[in-house]
Every structure is written in structure tokens, then in C-alpha cells.
Amino acid sequence: MNVAIVGQGVVGARAAQVLRDIDITCNVVKDADHTGSCDVAILARGGEQHEDAETLIGRGISVVTTADEPDEIEELIELDEDARKEGVSLVVGATAVPGLSGLLARHLAAQFDSADEIHVAVHGTGGPACARRHHKTLRGFATGLQDGEWIKRPAGSGRELCWFPEPIGARDCYRADLAEPMLLHRVFPEVQRISARRAATRRDRLTATLPMLFPPHAEGGIGGVRVEVRGVRDGARTVEVLGVAERLATVAGVVSAVFAVSLGQGLIKQDGVIIAGMEALPTSTLVRMVMDSGIKIHAFTGITD
């Protein structure tokens, strides 16, 4: 198989490394017009990805996107019919959050007799585009699902102390304008409560409405993903938590590469829009592929002195 990676930033570089480590041919290009003949294309550059996705789908190429902005996600989902007509797949949000978070949520939900709450938290940023997006998510409004009804609350509100795997540890997390609740509701329509929060400092919250004070780094430090699922198992109320502590650009590169490989090798055989966490996906296999690519997944077992 042959994979084209559109984007020469840090996420594209990480995806290329994963593919080359398993001897898959990949070509890293600046834009979708230079992908040439390929089986799958990964859109790994910052900014809007809808136009590139539409172009590639029209050429009969399956696409893996790394978009995470809510409006952009909705536009990508609207390409479902186009992808089905062309007989190709469109993976929406194959990054850390969304992406890995959806896989972990499905993996945990399978351990319950019934799951009714999913809560996601993220710490840190990937490349510069991710850092700018982080800055933006703390202003405006955050959407969540509460008792089956959509709610909107001010972004940056609702402080909650969330424990991530070490070396991150406990971080104050706040409601944020993330696409995760919308995507999780699509793949878990039975779940009654869904929330997404982002770790932030006081300065992050105070300056959210202002331009970024400093240019973003080429790549952030160690980031984290935390997924908590609540429900009933064996008649008792139960909570399970999985987490990851890794550079978020690395996580995004791995997740996007795993989906590309799965499409190219026929592990995923589904036309149209694909969202991480869909019940029809081979989630256990995808999670194992993520771990085999070097991402360590931790289970939260409690706090010790």
C-alpha cells in the first residue's frame, strides 16, 4: 500500500515515522494536489481540511483527517454521502482528542453491562496549530450532554481536578470548546452524560480572549489524554479510567497512521464517514496497534500517599 501525508509539520512527521517503521511506503507532500497515486491520504497540516478532503474523495482516495475544531468536524461529516458514492472512507478526527479518546471510550464501555457517562480531559498541545487551537477553546461556549440534553456553558468554567498518568499528575481542567461531545454522542447515542475538558492555568483562562502573548513552540511538551467511563457492571455502579502521557503530536501521528494502515490493509471495510469509537470498528485491534507503535496506555487504580 502507498500512503500520502499532506502536511510537513510535526504530526505528519510522526505519522511518516510510524508508517516507515512497519515498511509502508509513504510520501510527505505540502498539499493535496501533489499526493499522486495513493491508497490512503492523511491530512496532517493545520487549518481547514474540508477542501482537501473533498478533492481527494473526488479522486477516489480514502482520507484520514486530523481536524479537531467543531465547525470543521461538522463540515467533514457532511462529506459522508460523497465518500459513499465514491466507495471510499473518510476518518474524521484521527488525533489525540478526538481520536484516541474515542477508541479508549469504546474499549472501556465494552467492560460495562451499560455505560451512561463519558468524560474526557486533555492536557497540553501538539504543534503550533494545536497551540493556537488550545488558546481559542477557552473562550466562547463549551457544549456538553447532561441527562440526554445538550447544554452550553462558558468555556473556561467548571473547574475539575483530573488525574493524568505521571509525569503529568493532577491538573485543573475546565470546560472547553471541543468537538469531542458531538462525536462521542454520534457513536454512543445511549450515553446520557458526555463532557470534555482541557487543562489550563489561570493565565490561560485570563488571556483566552486576547491574541497569543508568545509565538507557539514547534512542539509542546508531554501532554495527556484521560477518558473516564461510568456505568453499571454486575449490578453495581462502576467507574473506569484510562490515560496516556505522551507528546500530543506523537499521539496524533500514531492514531492517524493506524487508521491509514487499517484502511489500506482492509482491516476497516466501511465507506463514508468513520469516527473513532464506532461500535462496528475493530477497536481492540486498533488499540493494540496504537500500543505497538509506542503509546503506553495506563489504567487509573487510585491515589496513594
N, C-alpha and C positions, 0 to 999 in steps of 0.2 A: 504494500500500500504506500501511497505518497500523500503527505500532509503539507499543506501550505500554511504558514503562520504569518498573518498580516499584523505587523507591528514589531518594531525593533527595540522596544523598551525592555524593562526588567521582566515583565510577565512573559513576553514572547521568548526571551532568552531562557527562562526557566522551563517553559514548555518544550522548547527545542532540545534542551539538555535531557529531559525525561525521555523523549522520543529517540534520540540518538543512543541513549544508554541501552535501549532494547532493540537497536538496529532497525529503526523505522526511518525511512527517507523523509526528510523534511526540508522545506525551502522557506527561509525567512525573507519577507518582502515588505516594502513600505506601504503598499496599498493593494486593494482588491483587483485592480486592473493588471497586476503583474503576477498573479498566482499561477498562471499557466494551467496545464492539465494536472489535476489532483483529485484524490478521492474525497478528502475532507479538508475544510479550511477552518483554522482557528482565528477568530478576530480578537487580537490581543492588544490593540492600541487604544489609548484613551480617547474620550469623546464619544460622539454618537456612532452607533454601529448598525443602525437600521438600514441605511442606504447601501452599505457594503453587503449586508446580509441579503438584501433584496436582489442585488446584482448577481451574487454567487448562486443563489437559489435559481434565478432565471437561467443560469448556465448549467443547471443540473448537478450542483455540488452541495453536499451536506455541510452544514455550518455549525460551529461551536462558538458561542459568544461569551464574552466576559463582562458584559454590561451589568451594572447594579443599580442604576438610577431608576426610580419608579416609573416615570413617564416613558423613558426609553424601553424599559421592560414591556410596558403595555403595547408600545408600537411594534416591538418584535413579535409579541404574541399574535398580533393581527396578521402576521405573515403565515399563519398556520395553514390557511387554505391554499396559498401559493405553493408552499412546500409540499403539501399533499398532492397537488396537481402535477408537480414535477417529480414526485416519487422520491423526495429526499427528506432528510431530517434537519431540524433546527433546534439545537440545545440552547436554551435561554438561561443565562446566569450561571455559567460554569466557573465559579470562582470560589472564594472562601465563604463569604456571606453575601448573596446566596450561592449555593453550590454544595460545598462540603456540608454546610449546615443542614441542607435538605436530606442528604444521604444519612447523616447521623441521626436525624429525627426519625426517618423511616426505620433505620436499624434499631433504634430504641423502642419505637412504637410496636414493633413485632414481638417485643418481650412482654407486652401487656395483653390482658383479655380485652380491655378497651382503654384507649388513650383519649383524654379530653382537654389537655393543656400542653402547649409547646411554647417555650420561652427561649429566645436566642439572644446572646450577647457577643459583641465583638470588641476587641482591643487592638489598637494600632492601625497602621496604614501600609500599603504596598509602595508603588511608585508615585511620582508627582501627581498624576491624575487622580489616584486614590486619595492622596493627602488633600487635594482641593475638594474632592467629594466629601471627605470626612468633615471638613470645615463647614460645608454647606448643609449637612444633615442636621446640625444642631440649631438651625433656625427654621421658622415656619411651624408646620404641624407634623406630628407623627401619627400614623394610623395603626390601630390595633383591633383585635377582635375580643369582645368581652361578653360572655354568656350568649354567644351566637350573633351579636350585633356589632356592627362596625362603629368604632369610636375614634374621635380625633382629639388629641391633647397637644399642648405646646411642646415642641421639640426642646430638649434640654430640661424637661421636668421629670418627675417620678424617679428620684434617685433610689437606686437599689445596689446594695453591696453584692457583687458577684465574684465567686472564686474561680480563677483560671488555673490551669496547670502551672507549676513552677517553671521558670523563674518569675512568672508574672504575679501570681498570688491574687490577693483580693483587690478589686478595683471598684470605685464608684461608677455605676453605669446609669445612663439616662435615656429616656425615650428619644428616638431619632427618626428622621425621615428616610426610612429604609424600605426596600421593596419586599423584604422577607415575609411580612404578614400576608400580603396579597398572594405571593407564590405558594406559601405553605397552605393557605386556605384552598387553593386550587387542587392540591394533591391530598389534603386531609380535610375534606368538607365536613366530616363528622366532628372535628375538634371544635370545642366551644370557646376556648381562650387561646389567643396567639399574641405574643408581644415580641418586639425586637428593640434592643438597647445597645448603646455604644458607650464604651468607657471614655470619660472626659474629665479634664481638670477644670478648676474654677476659671482659669484663663481661657480655656477652650470655649466655655459657655459665654463668658463676658464678651469675647471678641467675635462670636459667631456671625454677627450682623455686619462686621467690618471686613474690608479686604484682608487677605492673609498678611500678617506682620512681617514674615520672613519667607523667602522662596522655599518651596518644599525640597526635601532631600531626594536624591536619586532613588533611594530605597530606605524605608523605615526600619526600625529595629525589630526585635522579636514581638510578634503580635499574637493574638489569641482568639479562638472561637470556642464558645461554650453553648451547648444545647441541652436543655432540660425538658424532659417529658414527664407528665404526671398522668396517672390513671389508676385503673383497678387491675390487680393481679391476684388470683386465688382468693377473691373476696375482700381483699384489703387494699386500702389506699397506698399507693407506692409512687416514689419519685426516683428517676434515674437521670444521671448527668454524664455526658461525655465532653471532652475538651481537647483542644490542640494548642500547643505553644510553639509557634514557628513563624518565620517571616511570611507575611500575608501574600507577598508576590510569589513566593515559592509555592504556597498552598494553591494559589490561583493557577500557576503554571502546571502543577501536578494534576489538579482536577480537570482542567481543560484538556490536557494531554490524554488523560484516562478516558474521557468521553470520546475524544477523537479516535483513539485506538479501538474502543468498543464499537464505534460505528463502522470503522473501516474493516474490522475483522468479523463483523456480523454478530457480535455479542448482543448488540441492541438492534432490533429489527422493527423499527416503527417510524412511519413517515409523519411529517408535521412537527409541531412543537413538542419538545421534550423538556421536562422540568425535573431537576434532581429531587428525589423523594417520591416520584410516581410509583404507585404500587406495582405496575407492570414491569418496572426495571429490575434487573438482577442486582439489587442493592448490595447484598452480601459480597458478591464478586467485585463490584466496583469499589467497595470499602477496602477489600483486601488488596486490590490493585493500587489504591492510594497509599496504603501502608507499605506495600512492596517498593513504592517509589521513594520511600524515606520519611513519610509523615507519621509521627508517633501519635496514636490516639490514646488518651488517658481516661480512665473511669474515676469519677469522684466517689470516694468512700467515706468521707467525713473529715473533720478537723481535729488534729491532735495538738496537745500543748508542746 
